[in-house]
Amino acid sequence: MEKKLKAKLLNKVGRAIRDFSMIEQGDKVMVCLSGGKDSYTMLDLLLEIRRHSPIKFEILAVNLDQKQPGFPADVLPNYLKSIGVPYRIIEEDTYSIVRQHIPEGKTYCSLCSRLRRGILYSVAVEENCTKIALGHHADDIISTFLLNIFYIGQMKAMPPILRSDDGRNTVIRPLAYCLESEIAKYAEFRQFPIIPCNLCGSQPNLKRARVKKLINDLEKEIPFIRSSIMTALSNVISSHLLDTKLYDFKNFEPLIKKIPPGHGSVQKELDEIFEPVQSEVSLPVLTNQVQ
């Protein structure tokens, strides 16, 4: 059962890498490791792909220790040493900053992710990493797609690969085709030393959690709903939408829609949160950030 599931996930990751040209010869991939099931699985599968791939690339595992109370700082270093993976642990007390600036009852994710990604992207530049691998999976992409429709008024999901406007960072999501249920089962098989998040992920009032519940409820009536949405995201018919910048309705011809300035900002790709930080919140300068 485990071998079959692993083969299935490897096939999906390999297909995503090929479909979107995620990894190229000589790349140095910074794998962002949180200690959750998704990032453990991503690292595990990328290591397996590297062993058998004709394309040669490096892997550097990076974890940001945000100094959350009770965070077991020895778990990830011990695990990474045991499997022989080069790694770097960044220590920054973003936990205290988030708790200080976000009122009780409000979601922490927006400020937390802004602080986190600023550090991670700086580390990627310092380490000469050409790609930043994030553990977002198909369910994350689907949720983001629906969140953008419901709350923002945009038909947009998480891109499987995105290069920043300045060309310094490229984000990839190798788990783009993998379902969360498959990842959870694989992580259970592999018995990864999971570290639970007691900051952002533990809050019950996230809009993302509401959308996830909606999809789970609809799945009872439409068992294939996830695969259907993922197929829809790769099967766009521009003439049947209402975007005049995407389709010339006068001449009945498709158009090439340019990406607006700022939408190529890799730094916003960890900010797929829809609880905006109040404008008066100013971000402190952290020692590992490149300004």
C-alpha positions as CSV (number, residue, x, y, z in Angstrom):
1,M,0.0,0.0,0.0
2,E,2.8,2.4,0.9
3,K,4.8,1.6,-2.2
4,K,1.7,2.1,-4.4
5,L,0.9,5.4,-2.8
6,K,4.5,6.6,-3.1
7,A,4.6,5.7,-6.8
8,K,1.4,7.6,-7.3
9,L,2.8,10.7,-5.6
10,L,6.1,10.5,-7.4
11,N,4.2,10.3,-10.7
12,K,2.2,13.4,-9.8
13,V,5.3,15.4,-8.6
14,G,7.3,14.3,-11.7
15,R,4.4,15.3,-14.0
16,A,4.1,18.7,-12.3
17,I,7.9,19.3,-12.6
18,R,7.7,18.4,-16.3
19,D,4.5,20.3,-17.1
20,F,5.7,23.6,-15.6
21,S,9.5,23.2,-16.0
22,M,10.0,23.6,-12.3
23,I,13.6,22.1,-12.0
24,E,16.4,22.4,-14.5
25,Q,20.0,21.2,-14.7
26,G,22.2,22.7,-12.0
27,D,19.4,24.2,-9.9
28,K,19.8,24.6,-6.2
29,V,16.4,24.1,-4.6
30,M,15.6,25.6,-1.2
31,V,13.0,23.3,0.3
32,C,11.0,25.2,2.9
33,L,10.5,22.8,5.7
34,S,8.0,23.7,8.4
35,G,7.8,20.4,10.2
36,G,4.3,19.7,8.8
37,K,3.2,16.7,6.7
38,D,3.2,18.6,3.4
39,S,6.8,19.9,3.6
40,Y,8.1,16.5,4.9
41,T,6.4,14.8,2.0
42,M,7.7,17.3,-0.5
43,L,11.3,16.9,0.7
44,D,11.0,13.1,0.8
45,L,9.7,12.9,-2.8
46,L,12.2,15.5,-4.2
47,L,15.1,13.4,-2.7
48,E,13.7,10.3,-4.4
49,I,13.3,12.1,-7.7
50,R,16.9,13.5,-7.5
51,R,18.2,10.0,-7.0
52,H,16.7,8.7,-10.2
53,S,16.6,11.8,-12.4
54,P,19.1,12.5,-15.2
55,I,18.8,16.2,-14.2
56,K,21.3,17.0,-11.5
57,F,20.2,19.5,-8.9
58,E,21.0,20.4,-5.3
59,I,18.7,20.4,-2.3
60,L,19.0,22.7,0.8
61,A,16.4,22.2,3.5
62,V,15.6,25.5,5.3
63,N,13.5,25.9,8.5
64,L,12.4,29.1,10.2
65,D,12.3,28.7,13.9
66,Q,9.8,31.4,14.9
67,K,10.3,30.9,18.6
68,Q,6.8,29.6,19.3
69,P,6.4,28.4,22.9
70,G,7.1,24.7,23.1
71,F,8.6,24.4,19.6
72,P,10.9,21.4,19.7
73,A,14.0,22.9,18.2
74,D,15.9,19.6,18.0
75,V,13.4,17.7,15.9
76,L,14.2,19.0,12.5
77,P,18.0,19.1,12.8
78,N,18.0,15.5,14.1
79,Y,15.8,14.3,11.3
80,L,17.8,16.1,8.6
81,K,21.0,14.8,9.9
82,S,19.6,11.3,10.0
83,I,18.8,11.4,6.3
84,G,21.9,13.3,5.3
85,V,20.3,16.4,3.9
86,P,22.1,19.8,4.0
87,Y,20.1,22.2,6.0
88,R,19.9,25.6,7.6
89,I,17.9,26.6,10.6
90,I,17.0,30.3,10.9
91,E,16.0,31.6,14.3
92,E,13.8,34.7,14.5
93,D,11.2,35.5,17.2
94,T,8.4,36.4,14.8
95,Y,5.9,34.8,17.2
96,S,6.2,37.6,19.8
97,I,5.9,40.2,17.0
98,V,2.7,38.7,15.7
99,R,1.2,38.3,19.1
100,Q,2.1,41.9,19.9
101,H,0.6,43.5,16.8
102,I,-2.5,41.3,16.1
103,P,-5.5,41.8,18.4
104,E,-6.9,38.7,20.2
105,G,-9.4,36.9,18.0
106,K,-7.9,38.2,14.7
107,T,-6.1,35.9,12.4
108,Y,-2.3,35.9,12.6
109,C,-1.5,34.6,9.1
110,S,-1.1,37.8,7.2
111,L,1.5,39.4,9.4
112,C,3.1,36.1,10.2
113,S,3.5,35.2,6.5
114,R,4.9,38.6,5.7
115,L,7.6,38.3,8.3
116,R,8.3,34.7,7.3
117,R,8.6,35.1,3.6
118,G,10.9,38.2,4.0
119,I,13.3,36.0,5.9
120,L,13.0,33.0,3.6
121,Y,13.5,34.9,0.4
122,S,16.6,36.7,1.9
123,V,18.1,33.3,2.8
124,A,17.4,32.0,-0.7
125,V,19.5,34.9,-2.1
126,E,22.2,34.4,0.5
127,E,22.5,30.7,-0.3
128,N,22.4,31.2,-4.1
129,C,19.3,29.1,-4.4
130,T,17.7,29.2,-7.8
131,K,14.3,27.8,-6.8
132,I,12.2,28.0,-3.6
133,A,10.1,24.9,-3.1
134,L,6.8,25.4,-1.1
135,G,4.6,22.5,0.1
136,H,1.3,23.8,-1.2
137,H,-0.8,21.0,-2.7
138,A,-3.9,20.7,-5.0
139,D,-6.3,21.4,-2.1
140,D,-4.4,24.6,-1.3
141,I,-4.6,25.6,-5.0
142,I,-8.4,24.8,-5.1
143,S,-9.0,26.7,-1.8
144,T,-7.1,29.8,-3.1
145,F,-9.0,29.7,-6.3
146,L,-12.4,29.8,-4.5
147,L,-11.2,32.3,-2.0
148,N,-10.2,34.7,-4.7
149,I,-13.6,34.3,-6.4
150,F,-15.6,34.6,-3.2
151,Y,-13.7,37.3,-1.4
152,I,-11.5,39.2,-3.9
153,G,-13.3,39.1,-7.2
154,Q,-10.5,37.6,-9.2
155,M,-10.2,34.3,-11.1
156,K,-6.8,33.4,-9.8
157,A,-5.2,30.4,-8.0
158,M,-1.7,29.6,-6.7
159,P,0.7,29.4,-9.7
160,P,2.7,26.2,-9.8
161,I,5.8,28.3,-10.7
162,L,6.3,32.0,-10.5
163,R,9.4,34.2,-11.1
164,S,9.7,37.5,-9.3
165,D,9.8,40.8,-11.2
166,D,13.4,41.4,-10.2
167,G,14.4,37.8,-11.3
168,R,16.0,37.0,-7.9
169,N,13.6,34.3,-6.7
170,T,11.5,31.6,-8.4
171,V,8.8,29.8,-6.4
172,I,7.8,26.2,-7.3
173,R,5.1,24.0,-5.9
174,P,6.0,20.4,-6.7
175,L,2.9,19.0,-4.9
176,A,0.6,21.0,-7.2
177,Y,-1.1,17.8,-8.4
178,C,-1.1,15.9,-5.1
179,L,-4.2,15.8,-2.8
180,E,-4.0,16.6,0.9
181,S,-5.6,13.2,1.8
182,E,-2.8,11.4,-0.2
183,I,-0.1,13.4,1.5
184,A,-1.6,12.8,5.0
185,K,-1.7,9.1,4.4
186,Y,1.9,9.0,3.1
187,A,3.1,11.0,6.0
188,E,1.5,8.5,8.3
189,F,3.1,5.6,6.5
190,R,6.5,7.3,6.7
191,Q,6.0,8.4,10.4
192,F,7.6,11.8,9.9
193,P,8.2,13.6,13.2
194,I,5.4,16.1,12.7
195,I,5.6,19.5,14.5
196,P,2.2,21.0,15.0
197,C,1.7,24.8,14.4
198,N,0.1,26.5,17.4
199,L,0.0,29.9,15.8
200,C,-1.6,30.4,12.4
201,G,-2.8,27.0,11.6
202,S,-4.5,26.5,14.9
203,Q,-7.0,29.4,14.5
204,P,-10.6,28.2,13.8
205,N,-11.9,31.4,12.1
206,L,-9.8,31.4,8.9
207,K,-11.7,31.9,5.7
208,R,-9.5,29.1,4.2
209,A,-10.9,26.7,6.8
210,R,-14.5,27.7,5.8
211,V,-13.8,27.0,2.2
212,K,-12.2,23.7,3.0
213,K,-15.3,22.6,4.9
214,L,-17.4,23.7,1.9
215,I,-15.4,21.5,-0.5
216,N,-15.6,18.6,1.9
217,D,-19.4,19.0,2.2
218,L,-19.8,19.2,-1.6
219,E,-17.6,16.1,-2.0
220,K,-20.4,14.1,-0.4
221,E,-22.6,14.9,-3.4
222,I,-19.8,15.3,-6.0
223,P,-17.1,12.7,-5.3
224,F,-14.8,14.0,-8.1
225,I,-15.1,17.7,-7.2
226,R,-11.4,18.2,-6.5
227,S,-10.2,16.7,-9.8
228,S,-12.9,18.6,-11.6
229,I,-11.8,22.0,-10.3
230,M,-8.1,21.1,-11.0
231,T,-9.1,20.1,-14.6
232,A,-11.0,23.4,-15.0
233,L,-7.9,25.4,-14.0
234,S,-6.0,23.9,-16.9
235,N,-8.9,24.0,-19.3
236,V,-9.8,27.7,-19.7
237,I,-12.1,28.9,-22.5
238,S,-11.5,32.6,-22.6
239,S,-14.4,33.3,-25.0
240,H,-16.8,32.1,-22.4
241,L,-15.7,34.4,-19.6
242,L,-16.2,38.2,-19.3
243,D,-12.7,39.5,-19.4
244,T,-12.3,41.9,-22.4
245,K,-8.6,42.0,-21.8
246,L,-8.5,38.2,-22.3
247,Y,-10.8,38.0,-25.3
248,D,-11.6,40.4,-28.1
249,F,-15.4,40.0,-28.3
250,K,-15.7,42.5,-31.2
251,N,-13.4,40.5,-33.5
252,F,-13.9,37.1,-31.8
253,E,-10.2,36.6,-31.1
254,P,-8.2,35.6,-28.0
255,L,-5.9,38.2,-26.5
256,I,-2.7,37.9,-24.5
257,K,-3.4,39.5,-21.2
258,K,-0.3,41.1,-19.6
259,I,0.3,40.5,-15.9
260,P,-0.2,43.7,-14.0
261,P,2.8,45.2,-12.1
262,G,3.3,43.6,-8.7
263,H,1.5,40.4,-9.6
264,G,4.9,38.8,-10.4
265,S,6.1,39.4,-6.9
266,V,7.3,36.2,-5.4
267,Q,7.2,37.8,-2.0
268,K,3.4,37.8,-2.1
269,E,3.2,34.1,-2.8
270,L,3.2,33.2,0.9
271,D,0.6,35.8,1.5
272,E,-2.4,33.9,0.2
273,I,-4.3,35.1,3.2
274,F,-7.5,37.2,3.1
275,E,-7.3,38.8,6.5
276,P,-5.4,42.0,5.7
277,V,-3.0,43.5,8.3
278,Q,-4.1,47.0,9.4
279,S,-2.2,49.7,7.7
280,E,-0.8,51.2,10.9
281,V,1.1,48.0,11.6
282,S,4.8,48.5,10.8
283,L,7.1,45.7,10.3
284,P,10.3,45.6,12.5
285,V,13.6,45.0,10.9
286,L,14.8,41.5,11.5
287,T,18.4,40.5,11.5
288,N,18.2,38.0,8.7
289,Q,16.2,40.1,6.3
290,V,17.7,41.9,3.3
291,Q,16.2,45.3,3.0
